[in-house]
C-alpha cells in the first residue's frame, strides 16, 4: 500500500480546504475547554454555593483534558493525511509547540520564585535531566518532574504523534476504529495493574533511562525529518516503539487513564473518518460508543484509593461524569459544526494553547499582588477577583499568540518550503489500491496545538 500518494494524486484527492471551511466549532470547543481548565485551577468551585458537591461529582480538569484530547484525535491525523508529508507534519508540530512552550518557561521562571512548585524546569536538582526530558516532551513518562505542572499532557500528545506517524507510514492509518476499541479494552482489562517499572525495577535510574531513550528519539526524529522514504518508515517505527514502551512500563498516571487517553484520541479520529466517508457510520458509532462506555466504566472500576492520588480526582463519579460530559459537549459541537460560532469563542480557541501554558504562572503572580489568599468573602469580591484573573490571563495569552505563536507558525511554513527545495522528498509511486477509499478533503488545521492541560 502506498504511503504517500504522488503529488498529482494528492492534489486531486485532498484539496486545501476553503477559507470558509475553517473549523470554528473546534476552536469554540478548545476555547471552552481552556476556560474551564483555567477556572478549575483558579479553584472557582470554592466560590460557588454548591461547589463541594460539584467537585465530588464532576472533575473540571479531567473534562477539559479529555475534550482537548478528543479534538486532537479528530484533527491531528487529518492534518498529516492532508499534507501526505511526514516531514512537513513534524516541522509544523515543532513550530506550533516549542516556541510558545519555551516562551512560557522563560516568562514563568522570570515571574515566579524558585520555591513555587508550578514551575520546576531547572529547579529539580538535576538540571540536565530536567532540560532533556522536558525538551523531548516525554518527562511524565521518564520519571522526571514536569517543567510546568500543566505540561504532563504534552507527553501524551507527543506519543500520539509517534503512533499516528507510524501508522501512516505503514499504511495502517485507516484502522482508527479497531485501534480505539483495542486501547479501551486494554484500559478495562488492566486497570491499575501496570505501574512504573523501567526506572524502579529494570533500568536503575532516571539518568540511565534518559541515556537510552534520548538517542532513540533523536534518531527517529532525524529520520522522519529527512524526507527520505527509506528512512521515514524506520524512524516512525522507532518513535512509536519507544513511546509504546514508555507508556506501558513507565507512566506516572494509572494504566486505565493512560490507555483511555489514547483510546479517546483515536476515537476522535473515528469521528473524522465517519464524517468524511472513510468509515461506515455503524462501525464508527459502535467504536465510539464502546470507548465512551469504557471511559465511564474504568472510573467506576478503578478510580479508588491510591489511584485518586495519581488522577487528582475526587472519586469515580468525578472521573466518569467528566469523561462522559466531554464527549457530550464534543457531540453537540459536532452537530452544530455547520453554524457560525461567536467570535469570542473562536478567538479563545485560537489563544487556548497560550492560556493553557500561562494561566497557573499568571495566577501565582497576580495572587500576592491583590492580597490573595485568603479568598474574598463577599460575592462582589469573588466576582471582581475572577474577572481580574481572567482578564490578565486572556490579555497576556493574546499577546503571546500574536507575538510568539503566529510569527513562529509562519516561520515554520517557510522552513517547510525551504526544506522541500533543499532536500526534496522521495515520494512513493505505487498506486493506491482500488479497495482503499479515497481520502476526503481535510479541514484546515487549527492555529494552535491541540493539547490537554493539567488537573493538578
Secondary structure, DSSP 8 states (H G I E B T S, - for coil): --SS--HHHHHHHS----GGG--HHHHHHHHHHHHHHHHHHTTGGGGSTTHHHHHHH--HHHHHHHHHHHHHHHHHHHHHHHHT-HHHHHHHHHHHHHHHHHHHHHHHHHHS-TT-TTB-TT-SS-HHHHHHHHHHT-GGGTT---SBTTTHHHHHHHHHHHHHHHHHHTT-TT-HHHHHHHHHHHHHHHTT-----IIIIII-SHHHHHHHHHHHHHHHHHHHHS--HHHHHHHHHHHHHHHHHHHHHS-SS-HHHHHHHHHHHHHHHHHHHHHTTSS-HHHHHHHHHHHHHHHHHHHHHH-STTHHHHHT-SSHHHHHHHHHHHHHHHHHHHHTTTS---HHHHHHHHTHHHHHHHHHHHHHHHHHHTT-SS--SSHHHHHHHHHHHHHHHHHHHHHHIIIIIHHHHHHHHHHHHHHHHHS------S---TTS----------SS--------
